[in-house]
Amino acid sequence: MDISVVIPLLNEDESIQELHSWIAKVMLENNYSYEIIFIDDGSTDNSWNIIQELSSKATQVKGIRFQRNYGKSQALDAGFGLAKGAIVITMDADLQDSPDEIPGLYKLITEDNFDLVSGWKKKRYDNVITKNIPSKLFNWAARKTSGLKLHDFNCGLKAYKNEVIKTVKVNGEMHRYIPVLAKNEGFHNIGEKVVQHQARKYGVTKFGMDRFVNGFLDLITISFLSKFGKRPMHFFGLYGSLMFLFGFLSSIYIGTVKLYRVYANIKTILITDNPWFYIALTSMILGTLLFLSGFLGELIIKNNIQEKHYTIKEKINF
């Protein structure tokens, strides 16, 4: 199979049929063998009924229905697990991503040998204050932290080699950082393509301003995990040992000075009246806690069993 199109959605019943027709038209014109995987992330409208109707008419249409709303990352993970196409393309279901971009993305993977190509919505039709400016700040921080020179990490329109999506594990709200996750797994040939962004035709956005706050927190998390996720003791153990050593040496110094002053009959103060005593004590306690955090982190990793944090209620055409 040439292409798998993976489409997570939540309450997009007005756009699903139009999106399917558009994708099918592009595939037919380019003679691609394909499948379209719709992942219904707990919709409360008529989305699932429409997916069922489409799948009964076209075997290329496949559906995954979640028990409830779990989030876009979980929806993508479910779609990635079942995708069979040599090239996997993700897009949103709100018609803001254009299926006409599929051939260009496909050629960049197959002809230019990119592992992953991320879309860049250079010209946007979103609200400047609530979306565009926060998005620019978010993408700037992501570039500086990850080292990837991408302009639009949050663009839903991306293309991947199948081995990339089978290797990368997407959970939490890490869908924004799939290129970073791919880079951490050794896929370094990552490109970018300017894609057309269209104004929303139906409904309203399902994401609020909190996505940018969560995005920055996830960015910190993934930055740490990329460096120390496999060996947390390298981070916690190092700084814990340094803090404990600082506190321990400070304690020896304080005790030595106290004994010297006592034996030399020099007026001195109680050790507990010396502020350095509390600094040293706190440093040793914090150092011990950091070291134990690294040790516990190592135990958790060694005993970690990857679990899917979502429940699939129903599947169609698989």
KEKETOR-355749 format. One line per 4 residues: number of its first residue (from 1); their letters; for each residue x, y, z of N, C-alpha, C. Coordinates in Angstrom, 3 decimals, decimal comma, padded with zeros to 6 digits. Atoms other than C-alpha are relative to their C-alpha. Layout:
BEGIN
NUM	a	X:Y:Z:X:Y:Z:X:Y:Z; ...
This chain:
BEGIN
1	mdis	000,839:-001,193:000,000:000,000:000,000:000,000:000,879:001,249:000,000; -000,819:-001,215:000,103:001,351:003,437:-000,935:-000,154:000,909:001,216; 000,225:-001,051:-000,993:-000,274:005,741:001,619:-001,074:-000,394:001,008; 001,017:000,027:-001,046:-002,089:005,592:004,931:-000,223:001,442:000,450
5	vvip	000,336:-001,331:-000,493:-003,894:008,804:005,853:-000,651:-000,173:001,364; 000,481:000,153:-001,374:-004,392:008,996:009,626:-000,619:001,325:000,442; 000,738:-001,226:-000,302:-007,032:011,493:010,754:-000,684:-000,111:001,361; 000,702:-000,059:-001,287:-007,849:012,028:014,454:-001,082:001,072:-000,059
9	llne	001,076:-000,988:000,066:-011,123:013,857:015,022:-000,849:-000,023:001,264; 000,927:-000,160:-001,120:-013,515:015,129:017,648:-001,120:000,937:-000,435; 001,186:-000,789:000,363:-017,012:016,308:016,720:000,204:000,799:-001,294; -000,199:-000,642:001,300:-016,328:017,024:013,041:-000,949:-000,589:-001,047
13	desi	000,922:000,676:000,915:-019,445:015,473:011,475:-000,316:000,809:-001,259; 000,317:-000,826:001,165:-019,928:018,425:009,104:001,050:-000,083:-001,097; -001,098:-000,053:000,967:-016,563:018,019:007,395:000,493:-001,366:-000,471; -000,578:001,315:000,288:-015,884:014,252:007,295:-000,261:-000,450:-001,436
17	qelh	000,327:000,463:001,353:-017,706:013,446:004,044:000,741:000,805:-001,064; -000,705:-000,846:000,964:-016,207:016,410:002,199:001,488:-000,314:-000,013; -001,421:000,333:-000,093:-012,736:015,543:003,459:000,284:-001,337:-000,680; -000,186:001,307:000,637:-013,112:011,921:002,369:-000,048:000,108:-001,520
21	swia	000,134:-000,157:001,456:-014,252:012,911:-001,118:001,230:000,678:-000,586; -001,174:-000,745:000,454:-011,334:015,306:-001,462:001,225:-000,908:-000,036; -001,146:000,916:-000,058:-008,757:012,715:-000,357:-000,113:-001,064:-001,091; 000,203:001,046:001,011:-010,276:010,018:-002,618:000,284:000,535:-001,403
25	kvml	-000,253:-000,630:001,305:-010,116:012,412:-005,588:001,503:000,124:-000,260; -001,451:-000,149:000,140:-006,417:013,144:-004,989:000,662:-001,360:-000,224; -000,581:001,336:000,132:-005,597:009,441:-004,598:-000,273:-000,583:-001,382; 000,370:000,527:001,315:-007,463:008,521:-007,795:000,799:000,678:-001,109
29	enny	-000,744:-000,751:001,013:-005,759:011,267:-009,823:001,458:-000,422:-000,071; -001,414:000,358:-000,055:-002,315:010,063:-008,703:000,234:-001,512:000,014; -000,081:001,461:000,078:-003,110:006,333:-008,868:000,713:-000,605:001,206; -000,572:000,545:-001,229:-002,121:005,720:-005,238:-000,910:-001,091:000,565
33	syei	000,760:000,926:-000,842:-003,195:002,647:-003,313:000,051:000,571:001,422; 000,066:-000,765:-001,248:-004,340:003,941:000,048:-001,037:-000,556:000,963; 001,036:000,202:-001,008:-006,336:003,681:003,240:-000,158:001,309:000,770; 000,276:-001,177:-000,824:-007,973:006,432:005,306:-000,462:-000,506:001,360
37	ifid	000,333:000,460:-001,351:-008,013:005,780:009,040:-000,532:001,186:000,805; 000,618:-001,010:-000,852:-010,449:007,969:010,969:000,011:-000,511:001,440; 000,017:000,360:-001,418:-009,954:007,915:014,737:-000,940:000,949:000,724; 001,009:-000,796:-000,701:-013,045:009,133:016,587:000,363:000,054:001,476
41	dgst	-000,501:-000,176:-001,364:-011,710:010,522:019,850:-001,130:000,414:000,950; 001,085:-000,251:-000,941:-014,947:010,347:021,826:-000,993:001,050:-000,450; 000,947:-000,996:000,503:-017,194:012,449:019,589:-001,400:-000,227:000,578; 001,375:000,063:-000,505:-020,682:013,272:020,866:-001,003:000,401:-001,084
45	dnsw	000,898:-000,359:001,100:-022,105:014,287:017,479:-000,187:-001,226:-000,905; 000,297:001,084:000,934:-022,811:012,191:014,378:001,240:-000,522:-000,735; -001,243:000,349:000,700:-019,151:011,646:013,427:000,135:-001,494:-000,250; -000,217:001,444:000,149:-019,039:007,901:014,044:-000,992:-000,614:-000,988
49	niiq	000,985:000,510:000,953:-022,238:007,232:012,101:000,416:000,294:-001,444; -000,464:-000,360:001,343:-020,775:009,056:009,106:001,178:-000,882:-000,409; -001,136:000,881:000,286:-017,549:007,035:009,351:-000,491:-001,402:-000,344; 000,582:001,316:000,294:-019,606:003,836:009,447:-000,610:-000,029:-001,402
53	elss	000,625:-000,079:001,314:-021,546:004,926:006,375:001,035:000,002:-001,116; -001,057:-000,076:001,010:-018,392:005,802:004,430:000,727:-001,341:-000,132; -000,736:001,265:000,019:-016,670:002,542:005,405:-000,809:-001,120:-000,646; 000,840:001,017:000,634:-019,642:000,503:004,181:000,011:000,117:-001,518
57	katq	-000,027:-000,250:001,444:-019,244:002,056:000,734:001,409:-000,130:-000,588; -001,389:000,033:000,490:-015,433:002,095:000,482:000,873:-000,749:000,997; -000,846:000,795:-000,900:-013,094:-000,517:001,929:001,260:000,743:000,414; -001,180:-000,787:-000,361:-010,315:002,070:001,955:-000,228:000,810:001,286
61	vkgi	000,327:-000,781:-001,203:-012,121:003,879:004,793:-000,062:-000,937:001,199; -000,055:000,809:-001,213:-011,321:002,440:008,204:-000,230:000,906:001,209; 000,352:-000,815:-001,160:-012,492:003,598:011,595:000,441:-000,609:001,313; -000,321:000,381:-001,384:-011,324:003,469:015,199:-000,817:000,918:000,906
65	rfqr	000,829:-000,786:-000,912:-013,689:004,580:017,929:000,465:-000,192:001,437; -000,417:000,067:-001,395:-012,446:005,429:021,417:-001,212:-000,070:000,928; 001,054:000,080:-001,015:-014,481:004,695:024,533:-000,426:001,390:000,471; 000,253:-001,388:-000,387:-014,183:008,375:025,460:001,091:000,869:-000,608
69	nygk	-001,026:-000,907:000,508:-012,079:011,423:024,659:001,311:-000,195:000,765; -001,311:000,212:-000,622:-008,408:010,633:025,316:001,031:001,019:-000,444; -000,957:-000,990:000,471:-006,629:013,286:023,264:000,613:-000,374:-001,336; -000,519:000,185:001,349:-004,936:013,725:019,905:001,189:-000,950:-000,043
73	sqal	-001,170:000,882:-000,002:-001,708:011,949:020,863:-000,409:-001,467:000,045; 000,474:001,375:-000,104:-003,562:008,791:021,861:-000,680:-000,448:-001,297; 000,649:000,328:001,276:-005,633:008,940:018,656:001,042:-000,306:-001,075; -001,056:000,250:000,976:-002,486:009,201:016,538:000,711:-001,325:000,286
77	dagf	-000,671:001,247:-000,361:-000,866:006,328:018,449:-000,814:-001,199:-000,464; 000,867:001,103:000,440:-003,858:004,102:017,722:000,029:-000,141:-001,524; -000,058:000,042:001,462:-003,831:005,038:014,036:001,343:-000,489:-000,508; -001,341:000,435:000,406:-000,071:004,569:013,742:000,165:-001,516:000,166
81	glak	-000,150:001,430:-000,261:-000,315:001,098:015,237:-000,621:-000,875:-001,064; 000,724:000,803:000,985:-002,691:-000,077:012,507:000,272:000,405:-001,444; -000,264:-000,485:001,359:-001,415:001,898:009,499:000,917:-000,964:-000,759; -000,756:000,959:000,810:-000,092:-000,303:006,675:000,738:000,655:-001,169
85	gaiv	-000,611:-000,653:001,145:000,972:002,263:004,075:001,496:000,192:000,160; -001,442:-000,255:-000,035:004,635:002,691:003,152:000,276:001,412:000,479; -000,076:-001,380:-000,456:004,095:006,406:003,724:-001,257:000,305:000,800; 001,134:-000,347:-000,863:001,865:007,659:006,534:-000,124:001,516:000,067
89	itmd	000,251:-001,444:-000,012:000,306:011,112:006,297:-001,076:000,301:001,031; 000,980:-000,415:-000,995:-001,487:012,787:009,183:-000,570:001,352:-000,393; 000,630:-001,300:000,214:-003,958:015,635:008,877:-001,201:000,123:000,925; 001,170:-000,245:-000,830:-006,743:017,241:010,869:-001,263:-000,157:-000,836
93	adlq	001,257:000,280:000,691:-010,392:016,616:010,026:-000,843:001,238:-000,261; 000,815:-001,218:000,083:-011,531:020,251:010,004:000,115:000,726:-001,335; -000,193:-000,555:001,347:-010,575:020,896:006,332:000,972:001,179:-000,043; -001,024:-001,045:000,031:-007,861:023,365:007,346:001,297:-000,508:-000,623
97	dspd	-001,115:000,622:000,708:-005,277:020,907:005,982:-000,485:-000,450:-001,371; 000,432:000,301:001,366:-005,457:020,487:002,208:000,542:-001,353:-000,473; -000,452:001,280:000,575:-005,336:016,933:000,754:000,793:000,171:-001,291; -000,786:-000,239:001,213:-003,864:018,498:-002,394:001,500:000,006:000,286
101	eipg	-001,415:000,024:-000,381:-000,574:018,591:-000,466:000,564:-001,421:000,055; -000,452:001,390:-000,169:-000,429:014,781:-000,306:001,044:-000,417:-001,034; -001,023:000,425:000,970:001,441:014,180:-003,620:001,373:000,623:000,260; -001,276:-000,656:-000,278:004,118:016,741:-002,726:000,702:-000,598:001,198
105	lykl	-000,584:000,625:-001,185:004,649:015,248:000,716:000,485:-001,414:-000,315; -000,355:001,377:000,368:004,711:011,731:-000,760:001,314:-000,033:-000,777; -001,218:-000,031:000,811:007,428:012,661:-003,274:001,228:000,361:000,827; -001,135:-000,365:-000,851:009,614:014,270:-000,606:000,514:-001,209:000,777
109	ited	-000,419:001,205:-000,719:009,632:010,961:001,281:000,587:-001,031:-000,955; -000,407:001,090:000,895:009,935:008,591:-001,675:001,163:000,368:-000,917; -001,040:-000,404:000,955:012,193:010,611:-003,994:001,182:000,686:000,671; -001,086:-000,711:-000,688:014,192:012,839:-001,637:000,462:-000,719:001,261
113	nfdl	-000,421:000,896:-001,082:014,419:010,104:001,005:-000,023:000,642:001,387; 000,185:-000,519:-001,358:013,267:012,151:003,990:-000,651:-001,076:000,858; 000,675:000,888:-000,948:012,293:010,170:007,071:-001,347:000,587:000,415; 001,187:-000,705:-000,485:009,739:012,771:008,055:-000,037:001,374:-000,654
117	vsgw	000,166:-001,345:000,552:008,369:015,925:006,431:-001,144:000,681:000,743; 000,991:-000,736:-000,776:006,528:018,480:008,531:-000,542:001,167:-000,814; 000,607:-001,124:000,690:004,073:020,966:007,080:000,272:001,316:000,708; -000,189:-001,346:-000,536:004,606:024,695:007,545:-001,099:000,898:-000,560
121	kkkr	001,074:-000,905:000,414:001,506:026,873:007,439:000,524:001,435:000,069; -000,671:-001,301:000,022:003,403:029,978:006,431:-001,000:001,148:000,035; 001,069:-000,991:-000,024:000,237:031,967:005,767:-001,197:-000,616:000,698; 001,058:000,570:-000,822:-002,413:031,390:008,414:-001,236:000,899:-000,009
125	ydnv	001,270:-000,723:-000,064:-006,044:032,370:008,771:-000,585:-000,031:001,407; 000,450:000,024:-001,386:-006,218:032,079:012,552:000,005:001,407:000,584; -000,025:-001,263:-000,734:-006,758:034,855:015,072:001,431:000,353:000,375; -001,392:-000,413:-000,213:-003,515:036,836:015,325:000,365:000,012:001,483
129	itkn	-000,312:-000,162:-001,417:-003,731:037,514:019,072:-000,042:-001,327:000,741; 000,187:001,217:-000,786:-005,016:034,198:020,383:000,746:-001,213:-000,548; -000,652:001,181:000,577:-003,239:031,828:017,977:001,346:000,290:-000,650; -001,218:-000,206:000,787:-000,626:033,305:015,650:001,198:000,402:000,853
133	ipsk	-001,123:-000,473:-000,823:001,523:035,201:018,173:000,451:-001,060:000,996; -000,446:001,077:-000,896:001,486:032,443:020,841:000,670:-001,147:-000,752; -000,579:001,084:000,789:002,228:029,912:018,092:001,435:000,313:-000,410; -001,357:-000,406:000,376:005,291:031,878:016,922:000,958:-000,123:001,182
137	lfnw	-000,836:000,104:-001,198:006,639:032,076:020,484:000,268:-001,464:000,344; -000,110:001,421:-000,290:005,985:028,377:021,012:000,990:-000,676:-000,947; -000,887:000,617:000,990:007,734:027,374:017,787:001,440:000,468:000,155; -001,351:-000,508:-000,256:010,709:029,618:018,578:000,651:-000,768:001,148
141	aark	-000,535:000,732:-001,158:011,151:027,936:021,974:000,295:-001,449:-000,373; -000,205:001,394:000,409:010,771:024,486:020,398:001,249:-000,148:-000,863; -001,213:000,045:000,850:013,462:025,255:017,788:001,256:000,109:000,855; -001,187:-000,208:-000,830:015,902:026,513:020,418:000,294:-001,217:000,876
145	tsgl	-000,174:001,122:-000,924:015,319:023,556:022,712:000,372:-001,292:-000,712; -000,188:001,282:000,682:015,221:020,719:020,179:001,156:-000,017:-000,993; -001,035:-000,054:001,020:017,768:021,945:017,649:-000,526:-000,258:-001,401; 000,611:000,200:001,320:015,331:021,213:014,788:-000,439:001,341:-000,573
149	klhd	000,308:-001,290:000,621:014,945:024,110:012,354:-001,353:-000,040:-000,711; 001,348:000,026:000,545:011,209:023,674:011,834:-000,755:001,269:000,412; 000,737:-001,227:-000,287:008,894:026,670:011,638:-001,342:-000,251:000,662; 001,362:000,253:-000,466:005,645:024,950:012,606:-000,100:-001,418:000,567
153	fncg	000,035:001,317:-000,633:005,881:022,059:015,067:-001,430:-000,519:000,149; 001,363:000,393:-000,336:002,137:022,063:015,687:-000,870:-000,283:-001,225; 000,781:000,263:001,208:001,038:021,614:012,060:-000,399:-001,476:-000,039; 000,475:001,380:000,017:-001,134:018,505:011,821:000,339:-000,749:-001,269
157	lkay	-000,297:000,614:001,294:-000,146:017,871:008,206:001,474:-000,398:-000,058; -001,366:000,528:000,005:002,958:015,643:008,253:000,019:-001,313:-000,769; -000,181:001,267:000,701:004,334:012,702:006,284:001,172:-000,749:000,619; -001,008:000,827:-000,649:006,382:009,817:007,652:000,247:-001,278:-000,804
161	knev	-000,228:001,384:000,384:008,073:006,655:006,539:-000,669:-000,887:001,041; 000,722:000,878:-000,912:006,192:003,750:008,068:000,850:-000,399:001,206; -000,846:000,427:-001,118:009,195:002,702:010,157:000,141:001,070:001,072; -000,072:-001,079:-000,994:009,208:006,102:011,846:-001,169:-000,101:000,972
165	iktv	001,174:000,018:-000,883:005,652:005,865:013,165:-000,103:-001,314:000,776; -000,004:001,255:-000,743:006,203:002,246:014,210:001,041:000,027:001,123; -001,052:-000,105:-001,003:009,249:003,297:016,239:-000,344:001,002:001,092; 000,303:-001,080:-000,947:008,049:006,511:017,875:-001,262:-000,324:000,792
169	kvng	001,158:000,201:-000,865:005,692:006,172:020,830:-000,558:001,370:000,404; 000,632:-001,302:-000,268:003,236:009,066:021,152:-001,000:-000,169:001,139; 000,945:000,054:-001,106:001,474:009,626:024,464:-000,106:001,369:000,647; 000,191:-001,289:-000,663:000,346:012,380:026,800:-000,528:001,023:-000,981
173	emhr	000,328:-000,993:001,016:000,243:015,487:024,619:001,233:000,269:-000,867; -001,271:-000,117:000,707:003,461:014,792:022,731:-000,149:000,038:-001,518; 000,165:-000,006:001,451:001,906:014,891:019,235:000,676:001,199:-000,662; -000,673:-001,188:000,547:003,388:018,385:018,780:001,473:-000,278:-000,274
177	yipv	-001,450:000,204:000,043:006,868:016,941:019,164:000,400:-001,309:-000,655; -000,370:001,243:000,687:006,797:013,860:016,948:001,324:000,155:-000,757; -001,324:-000,144:000,627:009,711:015,304:014,883:001,154:-000,097:001,005; -001,044:000,075:-001,028:011,712:015,668:018,119:000,158:-001,440:000,478
181	lakn	-000,046:001,408:-000,411:010,784:012,150:019,223:000,686:-000,854:-001,067; -000,633:000,739:001,092:011,803:010,849:015,790:001,512:000,241:-000,021; -001,427:-000,324:-000,042:015,135:012,664:016,009:000,694:-000,754:001,124; -000,587:000,704:-001,138:015,765:011,131:019,441:000,135:-001,497:-000,257
185	egfh	-000,073:001,424:000,332:015,147:007,679:017,927:000,974:-000,275:-001,149; -001,025:000,204:001,025:017,806:008,251:015,258:-000,412:000,339:-001,414; 000,445:-000,421:001,333:015,765:009,573:012,318:000,351:001,480:-000,179; -000,523:-001,368:000,071:017,737:012,675:011,402:-000,335:000,720:-001,307
189	nige	000,300:-000,625:001,288:016,611:013,288:007,818:-001,430:000,550:000,041; 001,308:-000,607:-000,243:013,730:015,589:008,752:-000,115:001,289:-000,807; 000,179:-001,165:000,862:012,403:018,140:006,268:-001,276:000,760:000,302; 001,163:-000,871:-000,195:009,752:020,817:005,982:-000,517:000,448:-001,355
193	kvvq	000,626:-000,437:001,245:007,298:021,843:003,282:-001,065:001,054:000,309; 001,043:-001,017:-000,150:005,231:025,015:003,015:-001,298:-000,572:-000,545; 001,291:000,554:000,400:001,604:023,915:002,887:-001,084:001,071:000,121; 001,116:-000,947:000,011:-001,665:025,692:002,265:-000,839:-000,171:001,271
197	hqar	000,885:000,006:-001,161:-003,692:026,642:005,335:-001,317:000,638:-000,390; 001,319:-000,498:000,362:-007,419:027,114:004,936:-000,773:000,397:001,258; 000,834:-000,423:-001,116:-009,860:028,934:007,165:-000,986:-001,109:000,343; 000,947:001,033:-000,428:-012,111:026,675:009,216:-001,351:000,230:-000,672
201	kygv	001,261:-000,097:000,738:-015,259:025,941:007,205:-001,205:-000,332:000,868; 001,103:000,421:-000,851:-017,408:024,219:009,831:000,442:-000,007:001,463; -000,246:000,178:-001,425:-017,682:024,229:013,616:000,988:000,991:000,588; -000,943:-000,849:-000,730:-015,246:025,715:016,110:001,198:-000,845:000,408
205	tkfg	-001,215:000,698:-000,414:-011,727:024,853:017,237:-000,217:-000,729:001,318; 000,135:000,799:-001,221:-011,420:022,175:019,919:001,129:000,287:000,987; -001,147:-000,299:-000,855:-008,260:023,713:021,409:-000,074:001,445:000,481; -000,017:-001,345:-000,569:-008,011:026,711:023,722:001,425:000,477:000,245
209	mdrf	-001,313:-000,562:-000,294:-005,160:028,874:024,979:000,839:-000,927:000,880; -000,745:000,880:-000,894:-004,238:026,178:027,494:000,934:-000,934:-000,757; -000,876:000,897:000,758:-002,664:024,152:024,662:001,414:000,542:-000,080; -001,344:-000,578:000,064:000,243:026,606:024,556:000,724:-000,162:001,339
213	vngf	-000,595:000,238:-001,318:000,814:026,360:028,317:000,438:-001,453:000,098; -000,346:001,424:-000,029:000,685:022,566:028,078:001,138:-000,309:-000,960; -001,058:000,213:000,979:002,892:022,761:025,016:001,378:000,335:000,542; -001,293:-000,382:-000,579:005,662:024,602:026,853:000,429:-000,980:001,090
217	ldli	-000,325:000,983:-001,037:005,463:022,168:029,786:000,470:-001,312:-000,638; -000,424:001,215:000,709:005,667:019,235:027,366:001,376:000,170:-000,619; -001,305:-000,277:000,602:008,642:020,899:025,699:001,115:-000,192:001,023; -000,982:000,200:-001,072:010,511:020,985:029,017:000,176:-001,492:000,285
221	tisf	-000,040:001,441:-000,279:009,596:017,348:029,626:000,794:-000,756:-001,057; -000,646:000,756:001,082:010,725:016,105:026,227:001,476:000,374:-000,116; -001,401:-000,412:000,012:013,941:018,143:026,438:000,793:-000,779:001,050; -000,668:000,771:-001,053:014,798:016,435:029,718:000,090:-001,476:-000,372
225	lskf	000,024:001,423:000,325:013,741:012,989:028,523:000,963:-000,355:-001,121; -000,899:000,284:001,121:015,780:013,286:025,334:001,450:-000,133:000,466; -001,379:000,042:-000,500:018,936:013,788:027,395:000,200:-001,025:001,106; -000,191:000,841:-001,180:018,329:011,809:030,568:-001,093:-001,044:000,194
229	gkrp	001,109:000,930:-000,163:015,232:009,689:029,926:000,441:-001,438:000,182; -000,477:001,376:-000,109:017,254:006,483:029,577:000,820:-000,223:001,268; -000,841:000,127:-001,189:019,613:007,178:032,493:-000,206:001,201:000,921; 000,262:-001,137:-000,881:018,035:009,549:035,046:001,057:000,188:001,084
233	mhff	-001,038:-000,132:-001,016:020,845:008,793:037,502:001,118:000,941:-000,454; -001,037:-000,906:000,498:023,204:010,753:035,233:-000,313:001,447:000,349; 000,388:-001,366:-000,360:021,231:013,900:036,053:-000,143:000,145:001,514; 000,282:-000,131:-001,429:019,900:013,384:039,573:001,183:-000,436:000,849
237	glyg	-001,137:000,484:-000,769:022,897:011,398:040,758:001,149:000,988:000,019; -001,094:-000,967:000,078:025,408:013,986:039,555:-000,235:001,184:000,918; 000,270:-001,196:-000,811:023,747:017,018:041,096:-000,253:-000,343:001,458; 000,189:000,437:-001,383:022,731:015,067:044,198:001,331:-000,218:000,695
241	slmf	-001,318:000,263:-000,582:026,307:013,948:044,781:000,759:001,300:000,259; -000,682:-001,287:-000,174:027,658:017,464:044,260:-000,562:000,779:001,192; 000,610:-000,725:-001,117:025,144:018,970:046,708:000,348:-000,660:001,333; -000,337:000,699:-001,242:025,801:016,271:049,304:001,462:000,257:000,372
245	lfgf	-001,414:-000,236:-000,259:029,567:016,724:048,936:000,240:001,414:000,525; -000,115:-001,382:-000,474:029,233:020,497:049,331:-000,433:000,113:001,454; 000,500:-000,056:-001,370:027,155:020,065:052,501:000,907:-000,716:000,974; -000,864:000,792:-000,875:029,435:017,388:053,912:001,307:000,738:000,302
249	lssi	-001,247:-000,738:-000,192:032,628:019,417:053,383:-000,235:001,251:000,835; 000,321:-001,186:-000,808:030,917:022,508:054,813:-000,164:-000,391:001,458; 000,183:000,467:-001,381:029,964:020,492:057,919:001,352:-000,269:000,665; -001,341:000,264:-000,547:033,567:019,319:058,390:000,700:001,322:000,320
253	yigt	-000,637:-001,298:-000,221:034,789:022,905:058,035:-000,574:000,689:001,236; 000,649:-000,645:-001,154:032,254:024,218:060,561:000,435:-000,674:001,295; -000,410:000,733:-001,201:033,118:021,454:063,054:001,458:000,248:000,352; -001,428:-000,221:-000,235:036,865:021,941:062,620:000,252:001,386:000,605
257	vkly	-000,144:-001,363:-000,515:036,620:025,719:063,176:-000,501:000,083:001,435; 000,556:-000,021:-001,354:034,439:025,145:066,261:000,973:-000,610:000,999; -000,945:000,668:-000,909:036,903:022,667:067,824:001,257:000,848:000,210; -001,199:-000,817:-000,118:039,853:024,932:067,060:-000,227:001,173:000,961
261	rvya	000,295:-001,148:-000,856:038,200:027,925:068,749:-000,174:-000,413:001,460; 000,193:000,475:-001,376:037,244:025,838:071,797:001,350:-000,279:000,658; -001,304:000,341:-000,573:040,759:024,474:072,326:000,926:001,205:000,099; -000,841:-001,203:-000,042:042,328:027,889:071,631:-000,596:001,063:000,910
265	nikt	000,675:-000,951:-000,892:039,969:029,542:074,154:-000,385:001,296:-000,714; 000,493:-001,156:000,750:038,665:031,851:071,424:-001,525:000,008:000,093; 001,450:-000,105:-000,123:035,145:033,126:071,893:-000,664:-000,479:-001,283; 000,679:000,564:001,163:032,802:031,246:069,626:-001,498:-000,096:000,254
269	ilit	001,450:000,128:-000,130:029,103:030,682:068,985:-000,388:-001,463:-000,137; 000,485:001,360:000,187:027,007:027,550:069,048:-000,075:-000,329:-001,494; 000,086:000,413:001,400:027,100:025,559:065,848:-001,387:000,288:-000,562; 001,367:-000,227:000,468:023,300:025,866:065,626:-000,318:001,476:-000,197
273	dnpw	000,188:-001,427:000,249:023,670:029,664:065,667:000,717:000,462:-001,266; -000,740:-000,332:001,213:025,871:029,544:062,592:-000,884:-000,288:-001,226; 000,866:000,235:001,168:023,807:030,026:059,375:000,571:-001,026:-000,969; -000,606:000,977:000,896:026,323:027,891:057,457:-000,358:-001,434:000,378
277	fyia	000,407:001,330:-000,446:025,245:024,913:059,574:-001,288:-000,432:-000,713; 001,290:000,326:000,635:021,727:025,064:058,120:000,142:-000,122:-001,522; -000,263:000,126:001,441:023,048:025,612:054,602:000,598:-001,372:-000,298; -000,645:001,299:000,193:025,251:022,536:054,934:-000,997:-001,138:000,192
281	ltsm	000,984:001,043:-000,288:022,436:020,454:056,470:-001,009:-000,128:-001,145; 000,968:000,016:001,103:019,974:021,470:053,753:000,617:-000,585:-001,255; -000,677:000,522:001,189:022,520:020,692:051,022:000,124:-001,516:000,061; -000,128:001,452:-000,116:023,098:017,193:052,353:-001,347:-000,697:-000,158
285	ilgt	001,340:000,595:000,129:019,370:016,497:052,644:-000,461:000,024:-001,461; 000,409:-000,111:001,403:018,648:017,801:049,125:000,833:-000,911:-000,892; -000,858:000,876:000,778:021,638:015,917:047,743:-000,429:-001,455:000,114; 000,466:001,371:-000,215:020,406:012,679:049,291:-001,302:-000,263:-000,748
289	llfl	001,286:000,156:000,676:016,880:013,235:047,915:000,179:-000,073:-001,518; -000,249:000,030:001,438:018,184:013,961:044,417:000,608:-001,342:-000,420; -000,635:001,285:000,308:020,363:010,853:044,487:-001,038:-001,124:000,025; 001,047:001,015:-000,089:017,398:008,739:045,621:-000,984:000,115:-001,165
293	sgfl	000,884:-000,187:001,155:015,270:010,277:042,833:000,581:-000,668:-001,236; -000,652:000,650:001,130:017,810:009,130:040,260:-000,041:-001,514:000,117; 000,023:001,440:-000,219:017,953:005,678:041,811:-001,396:-000,572:-000,267; 001,375:000,446:000,233:014,144:005,349:041,815:-000,355:000,080:-001,484
297	geli	000,235:-000,128:001,431:014,049:006,612:038,225:000,575:-001,173:-000,773; -000,627:001,155:000,648:016,449:003,848:037,181:-000,838:-001,262:000,223; 000,819:001,180:-000,293:014,279:001,232:038,916:-001,294:000,023:-000,806; 001,253:-000,122:000,748:011,115:002,561:037,238:000,212:-000,351:-001,467
301	iknn	-000,291:000,279:001,410:012,714:002,438:033,774:000,225:-001,488:-000,225; -000,312:001,417:000,163:013,985:-001,100:034,291:-001,249:-000,876:000,146; 001,204:000,790:-000,224:010,549:-002,285:035,405:-001,205:000,543:-000,756; 001,106:-000,639:000,707:008,491:-000,131:033,053:-000,576:-000,927:-001,065
305	iqek	000,720:000,750:001,033:005,880:-001,902:030,939:-000,845:001,009:-000,763; 000,755:-000,953:000,811:004,526:000,177:028,067:-001,465:-000,412:-000,071; 001,433:000,261:000,054:000,765:000,403:028,360:-000,676:001,052:-000,862; 000,792:-000,938:000,773:-001,763:001,983:026,052:-001,024:000,639:000,929
309	hyti	000,888:-000,691:-000,912:-003,630:004,625:028,004:-001,263:000,464:-000,723; 001,280:-000,284:000,636:-006,772:004,435:025,935:-000,707:-001,323:-000,272; 000,795:001,200:000,249:-009,587:001,991:025,241:-000,729:000,158:-001,331; 000,679:-000,012:001,284:-010,789:001,225:021,713:-001,344:-000,728:000,143
313	keki	001,343:000,555:-000,125:-014,535:000,662:021,677:-000,394:-000,821:-001,223; 000,446:000,638:001,240:-014,929:-000,338:018,050:000,982:000,287:-001,134; -000,829:-000,179:001,187:-012,980:-000,833:014,817:-000,783:-000,459:-001,231; 000,689:000,320:001,252:-014,185:-000,942:011,224:001,010:-000,235:-001,111
317	nf	-000,768:000,305:001,215:-012,603:-002,548:008,124:001,454:-000,370:000,264; -001,355:000,488:-000,272:-009,471:-003,799:009,876:-000,016:-001,517:-000,012
